[in-house]
Amino acid sequence: MKTFPDDIETALAAFIGTAQVDRDEAIRRIVGDWLSGHGYLRGSVSSDEGDISETVQYPEFMDDASGGAGG
């Protein structure tokens, strides 16, 4: 099994707990959402249970005018 730096493993474990999926499905969803959000993957990423409703947000890319944390 591939492991990531501790901070990513901690975040991944939190996502797994929230989404109630196994590690492979969590990684597939995260990577699929990122690829889709950045224009590399057309259409939506779906799982065996249907389309995922969670989105990955990147507040550091939002400017202060939009209410984000970045600036």
VENNOR-V244998 format. One record per residue. N is the residue number from 1. RES is the residue in one small letter. OMEGA is omega in whole degrees, 0 to 359 (999 if undefined). Layout:
BEGIN
((N | RES | OMEGA) (N | RES | OMEGA))
END
This chain:
BEGIN
((1 | m | 176) (2 | k | 174) (3 | t | 182) (4 | f | 175) (5 | p | 186) (6 | d | 182) (7 | d | 179) (8 | i | 177) (9 | e | 179) (10 | t | 179) (11 | a | 179) (12 | l | 178) (13 | a | 177) (14 | a | 179) (15 | f | 179) (16 | i | 179) (17 | g | 180) (18 | t | 183) (19 | a | 181) (20 | q | 178) (21 | v | 176) (22 | d | 185) (23 | r | 181) (24 | d | 179) (25 | e | 179) (26 | a | 180) (27 | i | 179) (28 | r | 180) (29 | r | 182) (30 | i | 181) (31 | v | 179) (32 | g | 180) (33 | d | 179) (34 | w | 180) (35 | l | 178) (36 | s | 181) (37 | g | 180) (38 | h | 173) (39 | g | 180) (40 | y | 184) (41 | l | 180) (42 | r | 179) (43 | g | 182) (44 | s | 175) (45 | v | 179) (46 | s | 177) (47 | s | 177) (48 | d | 182) (49 | e | 182) (50 | g | 182) (51 | d | 177) (52 | i | 181) (53 | s | 180) (54 | e | 176) (55 | t | 175) (56 | v | 180) (57 | q | 180) (58 | y | 185) (59 | p | 181) (60 | e | 179) (61 | f | 180) (62 | m | 178) (63 | d | 182) (64 | d | 181) (65 | a | 181) (66 | s | 179) (67 | g | 181) (68 | g | 182) (69 | a | 184) (70 | g | 178) (71 | g | 999))
END
